[in-house]
Amino acid sequence: MKQLYLLLFLSTVLTACSGVNPSYRIAYNVLVNGEKDDYDVFTMNPDGSDRKNITRHPDVAWTYMAEGNRLFFISDRDTAYRNYFLYETDAHGNHIRRVSDLRLEDSWMDARKNGDELVVAGRIGREIRYQLFIIDTRTGQFRQITTDTTAMFRDPCFSPNGSTLVFAYKPNKRDRSMHEELYLMDADGGPITQLTTYPKTDTTAAPHAYRAGPPRWHPTDHFISYHSNQQGKASLFAITPDGKKQWKLTKNAENEGWHDWSPDGKWLVMDIYDYEKKFFMLGIQNWETGEFRILQDSVFQYNQAPVFVEK
C-alpha cells in the first residue's frame, strides 16, 4: 500500500522545472550491484536527462560534494573493502585521481578556496577516528583541526565565506545512548558551540536515525539546512547560524534525506524515499516558487546523496 502511495505521490508532483542554470549537472550515488556492494557515481542534467555512470568501477564510490567543475568522491578502489580515500574527477568522469593519503570516514565534506581546500572527517590508525582535517587538494597534505578522540565529528560544511564550520558532533562516539547535534566552530579549529537541540519529547526516531543530519549552508540566504527524523518522518529543517530561528524547510509527504543547494542558491536537490526504504529517488525544488519535481529512475532502486556540479 505504501509503495502504491509513493507512485501516486510521484504522479502528482511532476511539475515543470525550467530555469535551472544550464551549466549545472547533478551528481549522485547509485547501487548498481547489491550482491557485490558496487556503488558508482552518476551525473545527469537537472531535468533528469542524459544520465551517465562516470566512475564505472567495481568499488564503493560515493560523492559528497563538488566545487565548480571539480567533483570529489570517496572510494575503496585502491585499498581494502570500505577503506576510503579521496578522489577527484569532473562531471563527465575525466582524469580521476587520488587526492590524498589520508584515510577518510564515510562522511559528507565541503570545500573553500575554489576547491583547493577540503574539510573532511578522517582517521589515522585505530585511535584517531572521526576527527576533522583540512586537505590541500593541490598537494594532498593535510592537517588535523580537532583533537577530541573520544568524540565523533562528521559531515563538516563551510560557511559561504569559508570562515566557520558547521558539523555533526557526538561527545562520545561509543555511547549509543547519545545522538549527534549540529555545532559551530572556527574553520581552523577552536572551541565549539552547540546549534541544534533535538526535541526531548520526540521518541519516534530509530536509534540509528539522524537527529541532525549532514548540514548544508545556503549559498546566499542566512541559514543552514539539515535533515532530521521527527514525528515519525525524515524531513528537511533550517536554522539560522545564531540559533535564534528554526523551522521546517519543506512540505513533501515522503521522507527527505541527503540534499544540496545549487551554487546560486535557487535550487534544492534531495533524495526522497518511502517508509520501508525500498525506493530512493531524487527530487529538485525551485526555491523561489516551491515547484517540485521527482527525477525518476526506473532502472536502479537506490539513487542517493545528490550534489550540484558544473559542466
C-alpha positions, 0 to 999 in steps of 0.5 A: 500500500505504501509503495502504491502511495509513493507512485501516486505521490510521484504522479502528482508532483511532476511539475515543470522545472525550467530555469535551472542554470544550464551549466549545472549537472547533478551528481549522485550515488547509485547501487548498481550491484547489491550482491557485490556492494558496487556503488558508482557515481552518476551525473545527469542534467537537472531535468533528469536527462542524459544520465551517465555512470562516470566512475564505472568501477567495481568499488564503493564510490560515493560523492559528497560534494563538488566545487565548480567543475571539480567533483570529489568522491570517496572510494575503496578502489585502491585499498581494502573493502570500505577503506576510503580515500579521496578522489577527484574527477569532473562531471563527465568522469575525466582524469580521476585521481587520488587526492590524498593519503589520508584515510577518510570516514564515510562522511559528507565534506565541503570545500573553500578556496575554489576547491583547493581546500577540503574539510573532511572527517578522517582517521589515522590508525585505530585511535584517531577516528572521526576527527576533522582535517583540512586537505590541500587538494593541490598537494594532498597534505593535510592537517588535523583541526580537532583533537577530541578522540573520544568524540565523533565529528562528521559531515563538516560544511563551510560557511559561504565565506569559508570562515566557520564550520558547521558539523555533526558532533557526538561527545562520545562516539561509543555511547549509543545512548547519545545522538549527534547535534549540529555545532559551530566552530572556527574553520581552523579549529577552536572551541565549539558551540552547540546549534541544534537541540533535538526535541526531548519529547520526540521518541519516534526516531530509530536509534540509528536515525539522524537527529541532525543530519549532514548540514548544508549552508545556503549559498546566499540566504542566512541559514543552514539546512539539515535533515532530521527524523521527527514525528515519525518522518525524515524531513528537511529543517533550517536554522539560522547560524545564531540559533535564534530561528528554526523551522521546517524547510519543506512540505513533501509527504515522503521522507527527505534525506541527503540534499544540496543547494545549487551554487546560486542558491535557487535550487534544492536537490534531495533524495526522497524515499518511502517508509520501508526504504525500498525506493530512493529517488531524487527530487529538485525544488525551485526555491523561489516558487516551491515547484517540485519535481521527482527525477525518476529512475526506473532502472536502479532502486537506490539513487542517493546523496545528490550534489550540484556540479558544473559542466 
